[in-house]
Each structure stands twice: as structure tokens, then as C-alpha cells.
Amino acid sequence: MKVSIITVCYNSEKTVRDTIESVVNQSYDNVEYIIVDGKSIDGTMSIVNEYKDFIDVIVSEEDKGLYDAMNKGIGLASGDLIGILNSDDVLKNTSTLEEIVLSARDCDGVFADVGFYDYALSKKTRHYSSKGFCKEKFSRGFMPAHPSCYFKKEVFSRVGQYSLEYKIAADFDFLVRVFLLPGISLNYLDKEVVKMREGGLSTSGLAANIIINKEIMYSCKKNGLSCSWLSILSKYPEKMLGFIFK
């Protein structure tokens, strides 16, 4: 099974090397690696070009933001299974893709767990478990960990692109549409597959949380799911468990 991994980056010179090396050092070798850069003005592309022999597609051009770049990468992907690894995240270990592919053989896609870490990726601060996830949880603002999701190419063809009308929650909206596809078959892999640096777009303070929760409610309504501020707020006590059980 061929796996396409898409890394979207912009001015990511401080972190993109870690991301690239976590992909090129995988024990699973049937990998198509695609990097979509938003016309970085720092040293990002110099680092990317150091690894050009290991990267199948490199694009560096202006875009309309993170989700537009993701859509470009998906459009370029030729793999049977497609995943997205952002430029400040890394695959957990060298066997991660082997485990994902094994889990995805008899279904339409896989979702798993991720861990949040400090900037050096040495100290774990929170665990994000996707265990027991079902589509009803979207109404509370939960979703499976997006960086852990790998879907067959046919799923992307059926569900369409990431919507550019969202500032932060386009990944939430995309996953809602995936889980609502008729007959969709998804496996949960009970492993941490990605190490994420704290401070990403959706974890960067109160203002971002207000925006994302408003967008979550809008997405739920648009996709026919019930949702309210009360149901959204009910998720926070459960999320706190991720800080305790790391």
C-alpha cells in the first residue's frame, strides 16, 4: 500500500527538519512525501531542498492559508492512503507508518492518539486519546486527533476539500463529513502516532478557543448535528484528563 504524507509549511525553519526526518527515517518504504510551502521568506526551503532526494513533490508558492495548502497537497497525492503531518509535528517513531498501514488494510481509514510536547519534543504535557470516538461526540466539540488520521484516497474523493470558510476548524468540519459518509469503515489504532508541539493554531489561547468553538457549532449545524454552548463546554472536564493521564 502506497502512503502519501503531506507536510504544509510556512516560515518553519526552526521545526521542519524534525518533521522531514521523522518521515524519511520510517521503516515503511512505500511512501510518497509531498511538501507544500506557502512561499516562505526564511530558511525553510533551504532545509527542504537538503532532503530533495527523499521528497517526491515540492511546491513553494503563495496560497490562501493552511487549509488551501492541504487541499493542494491532497490534489497532488497518488497514494492509496493519505495523511497530513504539519511542519511542527513529528511521527512518533520509525515504525509508525508500518502500524498505520497494517491497521488500514481492511477499512477506509485509521485514527489514533497523539501527544502534546514541549518545544524540544522531550517532555510530554498532554495525551489526546481518540479511543471510543463516535460521530455523536462531534456535538460536544470532540473529534479524533486530526494528525493521526489516514484515509484511503477514495474517501477524499467522496468527502471533498477542506473548507476555506473556517479560520481554525476546517479539520473538524472535514472529519465530521468523513464520519457521516454512508457506509464508512474506520479503525481505531490504540497508539500514539504523532508528537505535536504545544502552541498550534487551535491551542493558542482564549481567543482561538472562542473562534474554534463558534466554528464547531456552525459546522455541526451545517452538517445536521445538534450542538450548543452547553454541549461544547461539557467537553472541558474530560479534556483535563489528558493532562493527568499522559
Residue frames as qw, qx, qy, qz and C-alpha x, y, z in Angstrom:
[[0.000, 0.888, 0.461, 0.000, 0.00, 0.00, 0.00],
 [0.417, 0.347, -0.009, 0.840, 1.43, 3.36, -1.04],
 [0.298, -0.760, -0.443, 0.370, 1.18, 6.09, 1.61],
 [0.287, 0.629, 0.096, 0.717, 1.16, 9.79, 0.72],
 [0.427, -0.623, -0.385, 0.531, 2.21, 12.15, 3.50],
 [0.222, 0.771, 0.205, 0.560, 1.62, 15.86, 3.06],
 [0.462, -0.472, -0.299, 0.689, 3.54, 18.47, 5.04],
 [0.143, 0.875, 0.264, 0.379, 2.31, 22.05, 4.80],
 [0.591, -0.398, -0.188, 0.675, 4.75, 24.72, 5.92],
 [0.204, 0.869, 0.113, 0.437, 5.35, 28.46, 6.06],
 [0.018, 0.754, -0.427, 0.499, 8.41, 30.03, 7.70],
 [0.913, -0.370, 0.001, -0.171, 9.05, 26.77, 9.52],
 [0.522, 0.605, -0.547, 0.251, 12.86, 26.75, 9.55],
 [0.260, -0.528, 0.646, -0.487, 13.01, 26.01, 13.29],
 [0.683, -0.087, 0.611, -0.390, 10.95, 22.81, 13.13],
 [0.804, 0.430, -0.139, -0.387, 10.62, 21.46, 9.58],
 [0.320, 0.505, -0.801, 0.022, 13.86, 19.43, 9.71],
 [0.335, -0.126, 0.836, -0.415, 12.48, 17.34, 12.59],
 [0.731, 0.343, 0.276, -0.522, 9.29, 16.76, 10.61],
 [0.646, 0.569, -0.439, -0.257, 11.09, 15.70, 7.44],
 [0.146, 0.436, -0.875, 0.155, 13.49, 13.38, 9.24],
 [0.521, -0.014, 0.707, -0.479, 10.62, 11.65, 11.04],
 [0.802, 0.446, 0.084, -0.389, 9.19, 10.77, 7.61],
 [0.576, 0.621, -0.525, -0.087, 12.37, 9.82, 5.74],
 [0.019, -0.424, 0.859, -0.285, 13.51, 7.59, 8.62],
 [0.809, -0.036, 0.251, -0.530, 10.40, 5.42, 8.57],
 [0.408, -0.215, 0.878, 0.124, 10.92, 1.68, 8.25],
 [0.593, 0.556, 0.578, -0.081, 7.96, 1.53, 5.84],
 [0.336, -0.323, 0.421, 0.778, 9.38, 2.43, 2.46],
 [0.194, 0.473, 0.693, 0.509, 6.40, 2.75, 0.08],
 [0.121, -0.748, -0.373, 0.536, 5.94, 6.44, 0.89],
 [0.331, 0.611, 0.294, 0.656, 5.22, 9.43, -1.30],
 [0.343, -0.568, -0.335, 0.669, 6.28, 12.59, 0.52],
 [0.212, 0.707, 0.374, 0.561, 4.77, 15.92, -0.56],
 [0.319, -0.451, -0.308, 0.775, 5.76, 19.31, 0.84],
 [0.141, 0.772, 0.429, 0.448, 3.60, 22.34, 0.14],
 [0.401, -0.311, -0.233, 0.829, 5.25, 25.60, 1.19],
 [0.126, 0.877, 0.455, -0.083, 3.45, 28.94, 1.26],
 [0.443, 0.730, -0.046, 0.519, 6.37, 30.89, -0.22],
 [0.666, -0.641, -0.169, 0.342, 8.41, 31.06, 2.98],
 [0.266, 0.901, -0.162, 0.302, 10.74, 34.03, 3.42],
 [0.507, -0.711, 0.484, -0.049, 13.03, 32.40, 5.99],
 [0.029, 0.517, -0.835, -0.187, 15.32, 29.38, 5.60],
 [0.784, 0.074, 0.495, -0.368, 12.54, 26.79, 5.29],
 [0.834, 0.526, -0.041, -0.160, 13.11, 25.99, 1.63],
 [0.236, 0.692, -0.675, 0.102, 16.87, 25.73, 2.08],
 [0.432, -0.272, 0.804, -0.305, 16.25, 22.97, 4.62],
 [0.823, 0.324, 0.322, -0.337, 13.61, 21.30, 2.45],
 [0.653, 0.678, -0.314, -0.121, 15.99, 21.25, -0.51],
 [0.135, -0.572, 0.799, -0.128, 18.62, 19.47, 1.57],
 [0.509, 0.016, 0.833, -0.215, 16.23, 16.50, 1.53],
 [0.565, 0.452, -0.176, -0.668, 15.00, 16.83, -2.07],
 [0.325, 0.275, -0.876, -0.225, 16.24, 13.35, -2.95],
 [0.024, -0.170, -0.937, 0.303, 13.80, 11.95, -0.36],
 [0.324, 0.489, 0.403, -0.703, 10.85, 14.20, -1.21],
 [0.453, 0.342, 0.754, 0.331, 8.67, 13.31, -4.19],
 [0.147, 0.757, 0.413, 0.485, 6.88, 16.63, -4.71],
 [0.330, -0.406, -0.273, 0.807, 7.94, 20.10, -3.57],
 [0.115, 0.763, 0.437, 0.463, 5.67, 23.11, -4.12],
 [0.330, -0.431, -0.286, 0.790, 6.54, 26.62, -2.95],
 [0.023, 0.418, 0.418, 0.806, 4.00, 29.28, -3.88],
 [0.249, -0.089, 0.335, -0.904, 1.60, 31.71, -2.25],
 [0.252, -0.352, -0.884, -0.177, -1.63, 30.22, -1.02],
 [0.387, -0.587, -0.190, -0.685, -4.78, 31.17, 0.88],
 [0.503, -0.553, 0.455, -0.483, -3.61, 29.63, 4.13],
 [0.334, -0.316, 0.877, -0.142, -3.13, 26.29, 5.84],
 [0.665, 0.265, 0.648, -0.259, -6.23, 24.55, 4.52],
 [0.603, 0.733, -0.135, -0.284, -5.73, 25.75, 0.96],
 [0.118, 0.635, -0.762, -0.055, -2.22, 24.28, 1.09],
 [0.498, -0.080, 0.838, -0.207, -3.60, 20.98, 2.43],
 [0.725, 0.525, 0.315, -0.315, -6.05, 20.85, -0.47],
 [0.424, 0.752, -0.461, -0.207, -3.19, 21.38, -2.91],
 [0.142, -0.455, 0.877, -0.063, -1.25, 18.53, -1.36],
 [0.632, 0.169, 0.703, -0.279, -4.22, 16.16, -1.47],
 [0.664, 0.674, 0.029, -0.323, -4.74, 17.02, -5.12],
 [0.310, 0.704, -0.632, -0.089, -1.13, 16.05, -5.85],
 [0.472, -0.349, 0.782, -0.208, -1.20, 12.80, -3.83],
 [0.648, 0.253, -0.584, -0.418, -1.18, 9.48, -5.67],
 [0.003, 0.218, -0.923, 0.317, -1.04, 7.15, -2.66],
 [0.440, -0.357, -0.788, -0.242, -3.64, 4.61, -1.60],
 [0.496, -0.686, -0.464, 0.261, -3.61, 6.10, 1.91],
 [0.253, 0.635, -0.016, 0.729, -3.20, 9.81, 2.64],
 [0.527, -0.675, -0.391, 0.337, -2.21, 11.61, 5.84],
 [0.167, 0.865, -0.044, 0.471, -1.15, 15.11, 6.84],
 [0.718, -0.384, -0.257, 0.521, 1.86, 15.87, 9.05],
 [0.045, 0.990, 0.066, 0.115, 2.26, 19.54, 9.92],
 [0.586, 0.587, -0.316, 0.461, 5.67, 21.18, 9.93],
 [0.166, -0.614, 0.535, -0.557, 5.95, 21.42, 13.73],
 [0.874, -0.217, 0.292, -0.323, 4.92, 17.80, 14.36],
 [0.160, 0.482, -0.850, -0.143, 6.77, 14.50, 14.01],
 [0.845, -0.075, -0.461, -0.262, 5.83, 10.86, 13.59],
 [0.700, -0.655, 0.201, -0.200, 6.20, 9.16, 16.97],
 [0.575, -0.469, 0.635, 0.216, 8.76, 6.53, 15.98],
 [0.089, 0.430, -0.701, -0.562, 10.28, 4.85, 12.94],
 [0.055, 0.157, 0.975, 0.147, 7.66, 2.09, 12.81],
 [0.322, 0.374, 0.400, -0.773, 4.62, 4.39, 12.96],
 [0.518, 0.365, -0.348, -0.691, 3.69, 4.11, 9.28],
 [0.281, 0.090, -0.949, -0.110, 4.01, 0.32, 9.36],
 [0.066, 0.274, 0.825, -0.491, 1.49, 0.20, 12.20],
 [0.396, 0.435, 0.128, -0.799, -0.89, 2.62, 10.46],
 [0.449, 0.302, -0.637, -0.548, -0.79, 0.68, 7.18],
 [0.165, -0.038, -0.981, 0.093, -1.42, -2.64, 8.96],
 [0.182, 0.378, 0.658, -0.625, -4.44, -1.15, 10.72],
 [0.387, 0.492, -0.048, -0.778, -5.80, 0.38, 7.48],
 [0.024, -0.158, 0.887, 0.433, -5.72, -2.72, 5.30],
 [0.030, -0.379, -0.916, -0.129, -9.34, -3.77, 5.85],
 [0.009, -0.770, -0.513, 0.379, -11.08, -0.39, 6.17],
 [0.352, 0.838, 0.245, 0.339, -11.45, 3.11, 4.70],
 [0.172, 0.745, -0.284, 0.579, -9.15, 4.80, 7.17],
 [0.680, -0.261, -0.532, 0.432, -7.49, 4.93, 10.58],
 [0.135, -0.826, 0.135, -0.530, -7.45, 7.32, 13.51],
 [0.735, -0.103, -0.519, 0.423, -5.26, 7.08, 16.61],
 [0.451, -0.829, -0.201, 0.262, -3.81, 9.09, 19.52],
 [0.465, 0.645, -0.169, 0.582, -1.36, 11.99, 19.62],
 [0.591, -0.546, -0.325, 0.498, 0.75, 13.53, 22.35],
 [0.116, 0.953, -0.010, 0.279, 1.45, 17.19, 23.04],
 [0.798, -0.173, -0.143, 0.559, 5.05, 18.03, 23.92],
 [0.224, -0.831, 0.045, 0.508, 7.25, 20.96, 24.79],
 [0.417, 0.828, -0.237, -0.288, 9.20, 22.74, 22.05],
 [0.031, -0.583, 0.804, 0.115, 12.12, 20.31, 22.28],
 [0.817, 0.055, -0.421, -0.390, 9.72, 17.35, 21.93],
 [0.363, 0.261, -0.819, 0.359, 11.30, 15.86, 25.06],
 [0.109, 0.103, 0.734, -0.663, 8.63, 16.44, 27.73],
 [0.179, -0.430, -0.774, -0.429, 5.07, 15.27, 27.24],
 [0.141, -0.058, 0.329, -0.932, 2.47, 17.71, 28.54],
 [0.645, 0.180, 0.317, -0.672, -0.81, 16.13, 27.45],
 [0.209, 0.022, 0.937, 0.280, -2.20, 13.00, 25.85],
 [0.547, 0.254, -0.059, -0.796, -5.02, 13.24, 23.30],
 [0.310, 0.025, 0.950, 0.019, -6.86, 9.95, 23.08],
 [0.469, 0.115, -0.393, -0.783, -9.24, 9.18, 20.21],
 [0.088, -0.057, -0.991, 0.084, -10.34, 5.94, 21.89],
 [0.115, 0.501, 0.795, -0.321, -14.06, 5.30, 21.82],
 [0.147, 0.333, -0.109, -0.925, -14.72, 8.10, 19.38],
 [0.291, 0.485, 0.809, 0.160, -18.08, 8.05, 17.61],
 [0.152, 0.447, 0.364, 0.803, -19.81, 10.64, 15.44],
 [0.365, -0.803, -0.454, -0.125, -22.12, 11.69, 18.29],
 [0.583, -0.512, -0.153, 0.612, -19.13, 13.22, 20.05],
 [0.321, 0.332, 0.258, 0.848, -18.81, 15.91, 17.39],
 [0.255, -0.779, -0.400, -0.411, -21.82, 17.62, 19.01],
 [0.610, -0.747, -0.114, 0.237, -19.68, 18.18, 22.13],
 [0.136, 0.939, -0.310, -0.062, -16.81, 19.62, 20.11],
 [0.630, -0.412, 0.631, 0.188, -14.71, 16.47, 20.22],
 [0.760, 0.562, -0.244, -0.217, -13.02, 14.99, 17.18],
 [0.939, -0.100, 0.080, 0.320, -10.45, 12.25, 16.61],
 [0.369, -0.685, 0.263, 0.570, -6.93, 13.67, 16.62],
 [0.608, 0.757, -0.011, -0.240, -6.61, 15.12, 13.11],
 [0.159, 0.729, -0.652, -0.135, -2.84, 14.49, 12.70],
 [0.431, -0.207, 0.874, -0.090, -3.47, 10.82, 13.47],
 [0.718, 0.442, 0.391, -0.370, -5.99, 10.37, 10.65],
 [0.064, -0.328, 0.759, 0.558, -5.07, 8.47, 7.50],
 [0.681, 0.407, 0.395, -0.463, -7.79, 7.89, 4.92],
 [0.598, 0.204, 0.661, 0.406, -7.94, 5.99, 1.65],
 [0.100, -0.103, 0.345, 0.927, -7.77, 8.21, -1.43],
 [0.152, -0.452, -0.750, -0.458, -11.38, 7.33, -2.28],
 [0.274, -0.678, -0.562, 0.386, -12.53, 8.94, 0.98],
 [0.163, -0.452, 0.055, 0.875, -11.05, 12.28, -0.07],
 [0.041, -0.124, -0.654, -0.745, -12.79, 11.96, -3.43],
 [0.253, -0.569, -0.767, -0.153, -16.13, 11.38, -1.70],
 [0.330, -0.699, -0.451, 0.445, -15.92, 13.99, 1.04],
 [0.275, 0.895, 0.135, 0.323, -14.38, 16.88, -0.91],
 [0.462, 0.453, -0.315, 0.694, -11.87, 19.50, 0.18],
 [0.339, -0.424, -0.492, 0.681, -11.14, 21.27, 3.44],
 [0.090, 0.867, 0.442, 0.211, -13.48, 24.27, 3.52],
 [0.424, 0.219, -0.120, 0.870, -11.76, 27.66, 3.36],
 [0.297, -0.717, -0.230, -0.587, -14.65, 29.37, 5.16],
 [0.754, -0.629, -0.165, 0.094, -13.17, 28.27, 8.51],
 [0.073, 0.872, -0.423, 0.233, -10.21, 30.00, 10.16],
 [0.219, -0.506, 0.789, -0.273, -9.37, 27.19, 12.60],
 [0.637, -0.015, 0.679, -0.364, -11.97, 24.41, 12.45],
 [0.640, 0.441, -0.408, -0.480, -11.76, 23.24, 8.83],
 [0.236, 0.254, -0.936, 0.059, -10.19, 19.99, 10.08],
 [0.338, 0.147, 0.741, -0.562, -13.14, 19.48, 12.46],
 [0.627, 0.445, 0.060, -0.637, -15.60, 20.12, 9.62],
 [0.474, 0.433, -0.707, -0.296, -13.70, 17.77, 7.31],
 [0.060, 0.114, -0.966, 0.224, -13.78, 14.96, 9.87],
 [0.509, 0.265, 0.493, -0.654, -17.49, 15.48, 10.50],
 [0.664, 0.473, -0.229, -0.532, -18.10, 14.96, 6.80],
 [0.319, 0.350, -0.879, -0.061, -15.87, 11.87, 6.75],
 [0.134, 0.009, 0.899, -0.416, -17.65, 10.22, 9.69],
 [0.546, 0.382, 0.372, -0.646, -21.06, 10.99, 8.19],
 [0.365, 0.357, -0.672, -0.536, -20.25, 9.29, 4.87],
 [0.901, -0.024, 0.081, -0.425, -22.68, 6.39, 4.27],
 [0.988, 0.106, -0.101, 0.054, -21.00, 3.02, 4.85],
 [0.227, 0.776, -0.506, 0.301, -17.68, 4.48, 6.04],
 [0.930, -0.283, -0.202, 0.119, -15.46, 1.96, 7.85],
 [0.145, 0.798, -0.410, 0.418, -12.76, 3.35, 10.17],
 [0.828, -0.204, -0.447, 0.271, -10.38, 1.61, 12.56],
 [0.319, -0.903, 0.211, -0.194, -9.03, 2.99, 15.82],
 [0.739, 0.280, -0.462, 0.402, -5.33, 2.32, 16.36],
 [0.614, -0.779, -0.123, -0.016, -4.65, 2.32, 20.09],
 [0.729, -0.101, -0.007, 0.677, -1.25, 4.01, 19.84],
 [0.042, -0.882, 0.025, 0.470, 0.28, 7.47, 19.96],
 [0.765, 0.380, 0.351, 0.384, 1.35, 8.09, 16.37],
 [0.337, 0.706, 0.048, 0.621, 2.30, 11.79, 16.34],
 [0.460, -0.469, -0.326, 0.679, 4.20, 14.09, 18.70],
 [0.149, 0.823, 0.325, 0.442, 2.80, 17.62, 18.47],
 [0.326, 0.061, -0.310, 0.891, 4.44, 20.77, 19.74],
 [0.078, -0.718, -0.572, 0.390, 2.24, 22.85, 22.02],
 [0.053, -0.581, 0.039, 0.811, 1.11, 26.19, 20.63],
 [0.227, 0.234, 0.752, 0.572, -0.57, 25.20, 17.37],
 [0.158, -0.278, -0.312, -0.895, -3.34, 27.19, 15.74],
 [0.589, -0.485, -0.478, -0.434, -6.14, 25.55, 17.72],
 [0.715, -0.466, -0.422, 0.307, -4.34, 25.59, 21.11],
 [0.436, 0.220, -0.114, 0.865, -3.10, 29.18, 21.18],
 [0.024, -0.034, -0.369, 0.929, -5.19, 30.86, 23.86],
 [0.270, 0.453, 0.656, -0.540, -8.68, 32.01, 24.82],
 [0.386, 0.546, -0.143, -0.730, -9.40, 33.99, 21.63],
 [0.283, 0.265, -0.833, -0.395, -8.58, 30.98, 19.47],
 [0.050, 0.183, 0.955, -0.226, -10.80, 28.77, 21.64],
 [0.364, 0.515, 0.383, -0.675, -13.75, 31.11, 21.23],
 [0.405, 0.492, -0.445, -0.630, -13.28, 31.18, 17.45],
 [0.196, 0.156, -0.948, -0.196, -12.91, 27.42, 17.14],
 [0.170, 0.293, 0.858, -0.386, -15.97, 26.72, 19.30],
 [0.435, 0.549, 0.129, -0.702, -18.10, 29.09, 17.23],
 [0.396, 0.437, -0.641, -0.492, -16.87, 27.40, 14.07],
 [0.003, -0.010, 0.996, -0.089, -17.55, 23.97, 15.56],
 [0.352, 0.434, 0.625, -0.545, -21.15, 24.93, 16.27],
 [0.453, 0.576, -0.205, -0.649, -21.51, 26.30, 12.75],
 [0.243, 0.317, -0.869, -0.293, -20.09, 23.10, 11.24],
 [0.159, 0.160, 0.936, -0.270, -22.36, 20.89, 13.32],
 [0.435, 0.539, 0.360, -0.625, -25.43, 22.88, 12.31],
 [0.394, 0.559, -0.459, -0.567, -24.35, 22.84, 8.65],
 [0.291, 0.226, -0.914, -0.169, -23.93, 19.06, 8.76],
 [0.677, -0.317, -0.436, -0.502, -27.20, 18.34, 10.59],
 [0.580, -0.154, -0.687, 0.411, -25.79, 17.72, 14.08],
 [0.391, -0.869, -0.246, -0.176, -27.17, 19.26, 17.27],
 [0.608, 0.050, -0.298, 0.734, -24.75, 21.47, 19.15],
 [0.236, -0.918, -0.196, -0.250, -24.86, 24.28, 21.73],
 [0.089, 0.718, -0.487, 0.490, -22.56, 26.25, 24.01],
 [0.719, -0.453, 0.382, -0.364, -23.66, 23.96, 26.86],
 [0.989, 0.103, 0.090, 0.049, -22.67, 20.80, 24.98],
 [0.572, 0.652, -0.297, 0.400, -19.38, 22.39, 23.90],
 [0.190, -0.712, 0.466, -0.489, -18.46, 23.44, 27.44],
 [0.902, -0.302, 0.201, -0.236, -19.17, 19.93, 28.71],
 [0.884, 0.348, -0.239, 0.203, -16.05, 18.66, 26.92],
 [0.158, 0.781, -0.436, 0.418, -13.54, 20.57, 29.05],
 [0.655, -0.528, 0.471, -0.266, -13.62, 18.42, 32.23],
 [0.967, 0.120, 0.219, 0.058, -13.00, 15.35, 30.07],
 [0.597, 0.709, -0.206, 0.313, -10.16, 17.08, 28.21],
 [0.267, -0.803, 0.444, -0.293, -8.44, 17.79, 31.53],
 [0.930, -0.227, 0.290, -0.016, -7.91, 14.04, 31.94],
 [0.797, 0.529, -0.074, 0.282, -5.37, 14.27, 29.12],
 [0.085, 0.794, -0.416, 0.436, -3.13, 16.40, 31.36],
 [0.657, -0.506, 0.460, -0.318, -3.41, 13.87, 34.20],
 [0.871, -0.011, 0.487, 0.067, -3.05, 10.59, 32.30],
 [0.287, 0.811, -0.386, -0.332, -0.14, 11.35, 29.99]]
